């Protein structure tokens, strides 16, 4: 029987948990644990509703890889709290979220839920690599639209995208993606290159928004076809659009490598199977007491045991 794999874009989800659960949710010592408890509740609902056999919490070992920044220096630059000459840059994170991240990692480890990251790569790249390796089906849970490029009906790879807080998910397969953006998974990276993304510091091509990018890709097939049309004096491109694509040439030469998710990341051996019982019950009990994880942890444990 083919096993169903679920891949969590962990940082994306704990950010949503942090903003979706009141900061008044606190540990016995008064420290906020809203992101911790919100994430545990979210994982419990995901496992209950979608019944994965395997689950990997994918992590950002480097949220702003130097190889991407070398191609486009503005990549995520506005989110940098501190730049470093060597090693990952420090991301600007709310003060009360930062101390919760190690707690999340310790709880996942004690539960036996696999965490996976790779030096020099983002969680997106870990997800991409695992998704293409898996025989399918694969559910990718993320609030990052970049991962729409991995949608593949032939291999049953879809994206579960939170559309309202943590409670409502939209399931994106190829039909849903075409309905919303006018492209399939393979075309989404090209659309993102043309459109740009201010949240990631990607300028895109001036004057080409999402709908225009989709129309160009529908007419010319892919980014290479659009660029070929820009150089063809007999194509149907307007002079203004032709000029803007030409002026954006240096950006368009490197942006595809930045935008496209890596699918060949070297990953360590790991067991993605969801545990029925905690890997380290003693450590988990200590964490539950120290951080007041209460009902959130108990709900997840009950769901795992009941699978």
Secondary structure by P-SEA (a helix, b strand, c coil): cbbbbbbbaaaaaaaaaaaaccccccccccccaaaaaaaaaaaaaaaacccccbbbbccccccccaaaaaaccccccccccccccccccccccccccccaaaaaaaaaaaaccbbbbbccccaaaaaaaaaaaccccbbbbccccccccccccccbbbbbcccccccbbbbbcaaaaaacccccccaaaaaaaaaccccccccccccccaaaaaaaaaacccaaaaaaaaacccccccaaaaaaaaaaccccccccccccccccccccccccccccccccaaaaaaaaaaacccaaaaaaaaaaaac
